[in-house]
Structures are given as structure tokens and as C-alpha cells.
């Protein structure tokens, strides 16, 4: 009798939800995740983080930024490749939205896709790892050396775009660095970042979302910039961000 009563309650709840125009949430629905690498990073560098997210129950896809040396071209062009890959992930999985994780420059390409290329309607959650959201002072420093700066600018358009105060970043971040659409933004960094400086502030968003360093949770974690892709506590933070709950991890 009790079992029959509980079943009836479930049925009534489902009927009410349908009448209210809110279909019941299926427990097995999953949002696919696309991980995008950064400057010079091959897709193989994303495999450790991919495997850890898969172990946590996510369906994960990875991509390197385009180019013979990944990510050296105009970030806007790289973002078009990201948009194409995101569309392929949605088509393959049949999902209506996806979560995205970007390391370093990959996080900028993802924000460009969200703002300009339709990603605002496709991305549910955005997570960045060591992304120079408003530029890195290292790029400005390199540009001050006459020969080195000229060579770097010629070989790597994206490098100049990641300088503090670049026209690219001014446009991307105005009027807000958290363009509408996604349900949540999370920007993660490390206090030991040797490339995106000042660390960890250069990895953070200014206009919303959740900003955090790995060391806020694991003070003794020595992880540096590239190591964010391989660091277990960082992966734990990514998992909690993608689940939409408060950030948490194990050290």
C-alpha cells in the first residue's frame, strides 16, 4: 500500500510539472565538455585533465588551437575553429548546450566564441585555467626588446593580443568580460604562474563569475602555468565548477 502511494505521488508530481510547462529533469542527462588548449599546446597535453573529468562522469572532447604552432595566429581566427568544434560536439552528442574549459589562450578563444560567434546560446558553463583575461605583463615586457619584440610579433599575432591594454582585449572585455548566455563563469589561476602575471590576478575576471587560485584550497600546491593541466587539485576544482556547486577539491 505504501509503495503504491509513493508511486502515485511521483506520477502526480510529473503530471503537475508537465502542466506547468516544466518537463521533469532526467537524472541521466549530461552536458558534454569541450577542453581547449593554449598557445603551443598539442591536444595530447589535454589528455590528463580529460581523463580525470571522464572519471568524474563527464563526456569530454578536446582540441588544440589551430596552426602548425597552435594558437599563434589571430585569436579571433582560432575562436572560429573553436566555434566549429563546439558545433560538432553538439551535433555528435545531440545536446543543446555544452560546458567549456580553456587553458591559457584557450580561455580567450572561448570567450570570443561566446561573445561573437554564437556561443552565448550554446555554452552552459565556462571555466578557464591560467587565462590572461586582461592580458599578461610578460607580453608587454617582451615587446620592449627591439629585436625580440619584433620577431615575437611577426611569428605570433596572439602574443601581442595577450598584452595588457591590447586592442583585442579592450574589445573582448568591453563592456563586460562575462558576456551574457552562460549560466556560470569560473576563472582559476595559480599564485606560481610564471607566464600570466601578475599571478594569480591576471587570470581573473573583473565583472562577475567566480575567481579562485588553487592555493586558496591547497596552500602548498606548487603548480605553475602549464602544470594546471596536470594538477589533481586543479582538476577537482574544474569538476566542482562544472557541477555548478561551490568550488571544492582535495589536496
Secondary structure, DSSP 8 states (H G I E B T S, - for coil): -HHHHHHHHHHHHHHHHHHTT-----TT---EEEEE--TT--GGGGHHHHHHHHHTT--EEEE--STTTTT-S-HHHHHHHHHHHHHHHHHHH--S-EEEEEETHHHHHHHHHHHHSSGGGTEEEEEEES--TT-BHHHHHHHTSHHHHHHHHHH-HHHHHTBTT-HHHHHHTSS-SS-SS-SEEEEEE-TT-SSSSSTTGGGS-SSSSEEEEGGGT-TT----TGGGGT-HHHHHHHHHHHTTS------
